[in-house]
Amino acid sequence: MGCLVQSDEMRGRIERILREYQQKAKLEKHGLSHRRKILLAGPPGTGKTLTAAVLAGELGLPLFTIMMDKIVTKFMGETSAKLRQIFDVIQERRGVYLFDEFDAIGGERSRENDVGEMRRVLNAFLQFIERDSSDSLIVAATNNPAFWTKRFSGALTTCCITTCRKRPRSNG
């Protein structure tokens, strides 16, 4: 965690996720579950991918990065089929799964010029997240926190907002 630069509030949220995951048996004994579905949101360069890597490292789990913009295809139904395959792997192999560039499927669902495929992909993605019962940590990274936090905070049980900005590089 030492490589992350974040506010005390953000550090506390990350530490809570780690602590809950490490003490999941104790939580389950009391009928509770640990947070496993996380939204990391903030402008580009604020450490979302690094935060996912730190979570994986601290938990001793492999980090798998799924570039959402790379799995979207032009063929009807193919993107949802790829998502199903990914969630099958999530069920079988424990790890931290980072869905990077989450915005690729998150266009406005009510746009008139939308042919409906991206709405179906987004709905399928959210259903896969809600149904997931694996022991993996699912992390979605977005550059558009306002859109995602207000619409999908129910599917992603924890919302971590990265707010640190890149420091300008010095010329010396």
C-alpha positions as CSV (number, residue, x, y, z in Angstrom):
1,M,0.0,0.0,0.0
2,G,3.0,2.2,0.4
3,C,3.2,2.9,-3.4
4,L,-0.3,4.5,-3.4
5,V,-0.8,8.2,-2.8
6,Q,-4.3,8.8,-1.6
7,S,-6.3,10.6,1.1
8,D,-6.8,9.1,4.5
9,E,-10.4,8.4,3.6
10,M,-9.4,6.4,0.5
11,R,-6.7,4.6,2.3
12,G,-9.3,3.6,4.9
13,R,-11.6,2.3,2.3
14,I,-8.9,0.2,0.7
15,E,-7.7,-1.2,4.1
16,R,-11.3,-2.1,5.0
17,I,-11.7,-4.1,1.7
18,L,-8.5,-5.9,2.5
19,R,-9.4,-6.5,6.1
20,E,-12.8,-7.9,5.2
21,Y,-11.4,-10.2,2.6
22,Q,-8.7,-11.5,5.0
23,Q,-11.4,-12.0,7.7
24,K,-14.1,-13.4,5.4
25,A,-14.6,-16.6,7.5
26,K,-15.3,-14.5,10.6
27,L,-17.8,-12.3,8.7
28,E,-19.5,-15.4,7.3
29,K,-19.8,-16.8,10.9
30,H,-22.0,-13.8,11.7
31,G,-24.0,-14.0,8.5
32,L,-22.1,-11.2,6.7
33,S,-20.1,-11.1,3.6
34,H,-17.0,-9.2,2.6
35,R,-17.0,-6.6,-0.1
36,R,-15.9,-8.2,-3.4
37,K,-17.4,-5.9,-6.1
38,I,-15.7,-2.6,-6.3
39,L,-16.0,0.5,-8.5
40,L,-12.8,2.6,-8.8
41,A,-13.6,6.0,-10.4
42,G,-11.7,9.1,-11.2
43,P,-9.9,11.0,-14.0
44,P,-7.2,9.3,-16.0
45,G,-3.9,8.9,-14.2
46,T,-5.3,8.9,-10.7
47,G,-4.3,5.3,-9.8
48,K,-7.2,3.1,-10.5
49,T,-5.2,0.4,-12.2
50,L,-2.5,0.7,-9.5
51,T,-5.1,0.4,-6.8
52,A,-6.3,-2.9,-8.3
53,A,-2.7,-4.1,-8.5
54,V,-2.2,-3.2,-4.8
55,L,-5.3,-5.1,-3.8
56,A,-4.2,-8.2,-5.7
57,G,-0.7,-7.9,-4.2
58,E,-1.8,-7.4,-0.7
59,L,-4.2,-10.3,-0.9
60,G,-1.7,-12.6,-2.7
61,L,-4.0,-13.1,-5.6
62,P,-3.3,-12.8,-9.3
63,L,-4.5,-9.7,-11.1
64,F,-6.4,-10.3,-14.4
65,T,-7.1,-7.2,-16.5
66,I,-10.0,-7.2,-18.9
67,M,-9.9,-4.3,-21.3
68,M,-13.6,-3.7,-21.9
69,D,-12.9,-1.7,-25.1
70,K,-11.2,-4.8,-26.6
71,I,-13.9,-7.3,-26.0
72,V,-16.7,-5.2,-27.6
73,T,-17.3,-6.5,-31.1
74,K,-19.6,-5.5,-33.9
75,F,-21.4,-8.8,-34.1
76,M,-24.7,-9.2,-32.2
77,G,-24.4,-11.3,-29.1
78,E,-20.7,-11.9,-29.3
79,T,-19.7,-9.4,-26.6
80,S,-22.1,-10.9,-24.1
81,A,-20.8,-14.4,-25.0
82,K,-17.3,-13.2,-24.2
83,L,-18.5,-11.7,-20.9
84,R,-20.1,-15.0,-20.0
85,Q,-16.8,-16.8,-20.6
86,I,-14.9,-14.3,-18.4
87,F,-17.4,-14.8,-15.6
88,D,-17.1,-18.5,-15.9
89,V,-13.3,-18.1,-15.4
90,I,-14.0,-15.8,-12.4
91,Q,-16.0,-18.6,-10.9
92,E,-13.3,-21.2,-11.4
93,R,-10.1,-19.2,-10.7
94,R,-9.8,-16.9,-7.7
95,G,-8.2,-13.6,-8.4
96,V,-8.6,-9.9,-8.7
97,Y,-10.4,-9.1,-12.0
98,L,-10.0,-5.6,-13.2
99,F,-12.6,-4.5,-15.8
100,D,-10.6,-1.6,-17.2
101,E,-12.1,1.0,-19.5
102,F,-15.5,0.1,-18.1
103,D,-16.9,3.2,-19.9
104,A,-16.7,1.3,-23.2
105,I,-20.0,-0.4,-22.4
106,G,-21.5,2.4,-20.3
107,G,-23.0,4.8,-22.8
108,E,-26.3,6.4,-22.0
109,R,-28.8,3.5,-22.1
110,S,-31.6,5.8,-23.4
111,R,-29.8,7.3,-26.4
112,E,-32.1,7.4,-29.4
113,N,-29.4,6.5,-31.9
114,D,-28.4,3.4,-29.9
115,V,-29.2,0.2,-31.7
116,G,-29.7,-1.7,-28.4
117,E,-26.7,-4.0,-28.5
118,M,-24.6,-1.9,-26.0
119,R,-27.7,-1.7,-23.7
120,R,-27.9,-5.5,-23.8
121,V,-24.1,-5.9,-23.1
122,L,-24.4,-3.5,-20.2
123,N,-27.4,-5.3,-18.8
124,A,-25.7,-8.6,-19.2
125,F,-22.5,-7.3,-17.5
126,L,-24.6,-6.1,-14.5
127,Q,-26.5,-9.3,-14.3
128,F,-23.2,-11.3,-14.3
129,I,-21.9,-9.1,-11.5
130,E,-25.0,-9.5,-9.4
131,R,-25.1,-13.3,-9.9
132,D,-21.5,-13.8,-9.2
133,S,-20.9,-15.8,-6.1
134,S,-17.2,-16.5,-6.6
135,D,-14.5,-15.7,-4.1
136,S,-12.8,-13.4,-6.5
137,L,-12.6,-9.6,-6.2
138,I,-14.3,-7.8,-9.1
139,V,-13.0,-4.3,-9.8
140,A,-14.5,-2.0,-12.4
141,A,-12.5,1.1,-13.3
142,T,-14.2,4.2,-14.8
143,N,-13.3,7.8,-15.7
144,N,-16.9,8.9,-15.2
145,P,-17.7,8.6,-11.5
146,A,-21.0,10.6,-11.6
147,F,-22.6,8.3,-14.2
148,W,-21.6,5.0,-12.6
149,T,-22.0,5.8,-8.9
150,K,-25.6,7.1,-9.3
151,R,-26.8,4.3,-11.6
152,F,-25.0,1.1,-10.6
153,S,-23.9,1.4,-7.0
154,G,-26.3,-1.5,-6.2
155,A,-24.4,-4.0,-8.5
156,L,-21.0,-2.8,-7.3
157,T,-21.2,-3.0,-3.6
158,T,-18.3,-0.7,-2.7
159,C,-17.6,2.6,-4.4
160,C,-14.0,3.9,-4.1
161,I,-13.4,7.3,-5.7
162,T,-9.9,8.1,-6.5
163,T,-9.4,11.8,-6.4
164,C,-5.7,12.4,-6.4
165,R,-4.4,14.2,-9.4
166,K,-1.1,13.6,-11.2
167,R,1.6,15.9,-10.1
168,P,3.2,18.0,-12.9
169,R,6.7,16.7,-13.7
170,S,9.5,19.0,-12.9
171,N,12.0,19.9,-15.5
172,G,15.0,19.3,-13.3
